[in-house]
Each structure stands twice: as structure tokens, then as C-alpha cells.
Amino acid sequence: MQEKIVKMFDEIAESYDVVNRIVSFGSDKLWREKAIKKALNFTKNNPRVLDVACGSGDMIEVWRKYTDDVTGLDPSKKMLEIAKKRFPDVQFYQGFAQNLPFEESTFDVISISFGIRNVVEIQKAIDEFASVLKKDGVLLILEFTKPDKKSLIRNCIDFYSTKILPKIGGIISGNKEAYEYLPYSIQNFYTLNELCKKLNKKFEVKEAKSFKLSPASMIIAKKI
Ligand SMILES: C[S@@+](CC[C@H](N)C(=O)[O-])C[C@H]1O[C@@H](n2cnc3c(N)ncnc32)[C@H](O)[C@@H]1O
């Protein structure tokens, strides 16, 4: 299953950024900026940051405005090739969230945006995050979460993500299946509350909120 997911990201890597901008109407940039600014309130200046599931480097682009110490990690070779081209001076690692190739207490902040939904062994990844974060380290999660309850707005979002988004994503990337996986994986993922509870053993959640008119949520948590 994990290999299949990574293969899918390898296949859509080339068109990933363009599709992202179009299907989110550019709002993913705003979510990233907001989430990173919030996380910075809980850490020191110029923090040492690890961006897990970095993909083509969209979070790294924002982090670099606030720190000169960012590292990226992703299992997809193709995604990493694009990220390396965009940020030749950043160090990237090919690897999985559930098996991080770093020593204990290395980073001040770990971010993972739209990545944790793809991690098959989430609890193992959370334990790894806690291990490689320093004392008082901060975990920032941006993710599409399942709604607690249905609403008219949520029905519209679901209609868009199940009926329209796979068509647009499929046409641009040539891989409709990959964009059918997105709504499927959200439906089979946790609600925001459930995801917060998963963190409880190793982290104290400081902030958890959903962005308006979107399925995107943000969690900021501190290592206990
Ligand atoms: C939707 S993309 C998000 C990329 C980037 N973080 C962003 O916000 O645009 C999901 C990324 O998660 C990566 N991924 C999949 N399984 C993973 C795992 N087990 N550990 C870490 N990253 C994983 C994929 O290779 C892909 O690059």
C-alpha cells in the first residue's frame, strides 16, 4: 500500500504544483503561510526545521522566508528531483515519516503538509517526530481532515472534490486515478479531533483549527 502511494506521487510529480494551484484556487499558499507564521510563535528565532513529505518543496519555499536552516524529506524520487532543482542549497533526504534518518533531538520544528494522510503507520511516524524533535519542539500538521458532521458547505466541497477535481487533475496530470485517491483518502482519514487525539501521548496540542470553506486543517503541537 505504502509503495503504491509513493509510486502514484512519482507519476504525478511533474504536474503536481500546477494542479495544486488550480484545484485549491491558490489558497494552499495562504494556508501554508498562516500555519508557518502560527508555528513560529511557539519556537525560537531561526529554528532548525525538518519538512517531512516535502514533495516538490512548497512548504520549504515559505519556511525559507523565516529561517535559513530547513531540511526536506520525502520517499518520492521524482518529487525530490523537483524540490532539489528549486532549492539547490537545501539538504534533502529520501525516506519515510515512520523511519526518519536523524538522531534524537535534532530539530526545533517538524512540519508535514498534506502528507500525514499518506503515511500508512501514523502512530510510528508520530513517535519518530517526537524522537527527532528537541525538548519543547513544535510539530506543525496541515492536512485535509474528515468533517465531524455534514453541512451544506461540506456537501459542496465533497461534490467538488469527488466530481470536479479528479477531472481537472486527471486532464492536467494524465492520471485521473491519482486525483480520485485524494477524496477517497480524506473520507478514510481522521477528523481533526481524532487526529489531535492521536498526538496526545507525545504532544500537547496548542492550536487546532479548520480553514474556512475548505477541508484543510492545521494543528500545532508541542513535544511533551
Ligand atoms: C500531497 S503531497 C504533499 C507535498 C507537500 N508537502 C505539499 O504540501 O505540497 C504528499 C507527499 O507525501 C509523500 N509521502 C507519501 N508517503 C509518505 C510517507 N510514508 N512518509 C513521508 N512522506 C510520504 C509523497 O511522496 C508526496 O510527496
The ligand as a MOL file (V3000), in Angstrom:
LIG
                    3D

  0  0  0     0  0            999 V3000
M  V30 BEGIN CTAB
M  V30 COUNTS 27 29 0 0 0
M  V30 BEGIN ATOM
M  V30 1 C 0.1410 15.6540 -1.3290 0
M  V30 2 S 1.8900 15.5730 -1.3670 0 CHG=1
M  V30 3 C 2.3250 16.9520 -0.3410 0
M  V30 4 C 3.6420 17.5430 -0.6890 0
M  V30 5 C 3.9990 18.8300 0.0450 0
M  V30 6 N 4.1630 18.6170 1.4560 0
M  V30 7 C 2.9690 19.8990 -0.2010 0
M  V30 8 O 2.4050 20.4140 0.7540 0
M  V30 9 O 2.7440 20.2400 -1.3690 0 CHG=-1
M  V30 10 C 2.1900 14.2060 -0.3220 0
M  V30 11 C 3.6360 13.8080 -0.2330 0
M  V30 12 O 3.7370 12.7960 0.7890 0
M  V30 13 C 4.7540 11.9200 0.3960 0
M  V30 14 N 4.6120 10.6660 1.1730 0
M  V30 15 C 3.8420 9.5960 0.9010 0
M  V30 16 N 4.0010 8.6550 1.8500 0
M  V30 17 C 4.8850 9.1540 2.7480 0
M  V30 18 C 5.4900 8.6470 3.9520 0
M  V30 19 N 5.1660 7.4440 4.4310 0
M  V30 20 N 6.3790 9.4170 4.6020 0
M  V30 21 C 6.6900 10.6440 4.1310 0
M  V30 22 N 6.1740 11.1750 3.0100 0
M  V30 23 C 5.2770 10.4420 2.3280 0
M  V30 24 C 4.5510 11.7610 -1.0980 0
M  V30 25 O 5.6870 11.2550 -1.7570 0
M  V30 26 C 4.2090 13.1940 -1.5050 0
M  V30 27 O 5.3340 13.9160 -1.9260 0
M  V30 END ATOM
M  V30 BEGIN BOND
M  V30 1 1 1 2
M  V30 2 1 2 3
M  V30 3 1 2 10
M  V30 4 1 3 4
M  V30 5 1 4 5
M  V30 6 1 5 6
M  V30 7 1 5 7
M  V30 8 2 7 8
M  V30 9 1 7 9
M  V30 10 1 10 11
M  V30 11 1 11 12
M  V30 12 1 11 26
M  V30 13 1 12 13
M  V30 14 1 13 14
M  V30 15 1 13 24
M  V30 16 1 14 15
M  V30 17 1 14 23
M  V30 18 2 15 16
M  V30 19 1 16 17
M  V30 20 1 17 18
M  V30 21 2 17 23
M  V30 22 1 18 19
M  V30 23 2 18 20
M  V30 24 1 20 21
M  V30 25 2 21 22
M  V30 26 1 22 23
M  V30 27 1 24 25
M  V30 28 1 24 26
M  V30 29 1 26 27
M  V30 END BOND
M  V30 END CTAB
M  END
